[in-house]
Amino acid sequence: MDQAKSYAMGRYEGQNEKRFGLIASSKSNILPAFGIDNDFMTTRRFRGGPWFNDPPNSVKSCCAFNSVATEFQCQGLELDLPIVCWDDDVLWNDGWKTKKTTRRSKVKDPHTLRLNSYRVLLSRGRDGIIIFVPPLEKLDSTHKVLVDSGLKIL
C-alpha cells in the first residue's frame, strides 16, 4: 500500500488538479487490518464533495488517503488514478467466486451484483488504476490472475 500511495503522489507531484485516492468494495472486511478503514460507520461519514474536489493538501481530499470511497460513492465519478483496494468478497478460483451473504436478501443474483461492484471500482480511473491486493494466502490466486492478465507489480 505504501508503494501505491508513493507512486500516485510522485506521478502527480505539482499537478494540483489531479486526483488519486483509495476506493474499495462496500463489502470489504479485511482491509482495516491494512490501514484502510472501510467499515460502515466510516463510509457513512464520507463526504464526496470535499473528497473529490478539495486540493491535494486538504485532509478531506482523496489525495490525503484519509478516507475510502465505495462503489456507491464513486459511481459515475472518476479519479485520475484510483487505488482499488481488493478484498476477499471476490476471489479467483478457476473463475470469479463471491462470498455468500449471511443475511437474507431479496437480491436475485448476489454474485453478479458483487462482480458489478468491482466493475464500477475498476473503471473509475482516467489515467489508469492501481490495484492493491493484501498479502494474504487466500488472495494469492486473485493476485496471480491479475498479474497474469497483464498488470505490472509496482
N, C-alpha and C positions, 0 to 999 in steps of 0.2 A: 504494500500500500504506500509506503514511503517513497518508493521509486516512482510509482504512478503519479503521486502528488508533485514530486520534484520535476518530473518530466513535463507535466502540464504547466507548472509555474515557469519553468525555463523556456518552454516553447513560446509562451505568450508574454515574456518579460517586456515591460514597457508598452504593451498594447492594451490599454485600459478598456477598450471596447470589447475585448474578447471575454468569453465566459466559459468556465470549466467548473465542474463540481461533481459531487457524489450522487448517484441515483441507484435505487435498489428496489427489488420486489417488495410489495406490501406484506407478503407472507414470509419475509425473512425472519429467521430466528437465531442463526449462528453468528451473524455479523457483529453484534455488540461485543463479542469476545475479541474482535479485531479492531475495536475502537470506532465502529460505525454504528452509531446509536439510531436504530430504526424501529424502536418499539412504538406501540400505538399512541401513547401519550406524547411522545416526542414528535411524531409526524402530525399529530393533531394540532400542535402548536406551530406547525410550519406556516410561514408567511411567504407566499410565492412572489409578491411584488418586489420586496427588497432582495429576495434570494436571486431572482433573475436580473434585476436592474441596478442594484447598488454597485458602486465602484469596487474593484478588487480589494482595496484596503479596508473596506467596511466589514465588521464582524458578522453582519447579516447577509453578506454576499455569498453566492455559491462558491466563489473563488477562495473563500476563507476555510472551506472544508469543515465548517462547524455544524452543518445540518445536511440531511439527506432528503431528496425528493423521491417519491414513489411513482409508479406508473400512472397513478391517478393525478398526481400533482404536476407531472411534466407532460402529460398527454397533450399534443398539439403545440408544444413549445420545444425549442431546441437550445442546445448549448453548442459552442464551438467544439469542445472536447469533453464529453461526459466520461466519468469513470463509473462504469457499470459494475456494481458490486454483486457478484454471483452468490447464490445461497443454495441450500440443499432442497429447495422446493422444486427445482428442475434439474434432473441429473441425466447423464448419458449412460445407458446400459443397453447396448445394441439397439438404440433408439432412445428418443427423449421420454423419460419417465417423470411423472409428477407425484407428489405426495398425496395420499388420500386425506381428505378433510375429515376431521373428527366430529365436527358439528354437522347436524342435519342441515342440508342446504337444498334450496329449490333450484339450484343451478343444474341444468340438464347435462352439460358436458364440462365438468370442472377441469379436466385435462386440457382441453382446447383453451379454456379461459386462462389457465396458468401459462400455457405456451404463448398466448397473445400478450400477456403481461410482459414477457421477455421480448416479444417482437416490438412492443412500444419502447421499452428501455433501449434496445439495441439500435433503434432507428432515430435517436434524439441528437446525433452528432452531425454538425455541418462539415467540420474538417476531418473527422474521424472519431474513433472511440478507443478507450482503454477498457479492458475487462480485467477486473481483479477477482481471481478465484482463490479463496482462502486455502492455505496449505494444509488440507485435511485429507486423510486417506479416502474418505467417501466421495471426495470431489476429484480424485486423481483421473478417473476415466473421462470426466467432463473436461478437465484441463487438457487432457491429451487430445480429445476430439476437436477442441477449439484450436489448438496448436496445429494439429494435422490438417485442419481446414484452411490454414494459411496465416493465422495470427502469429505475430512475432512476439517473443518474450523480451521485455524491457531489461 
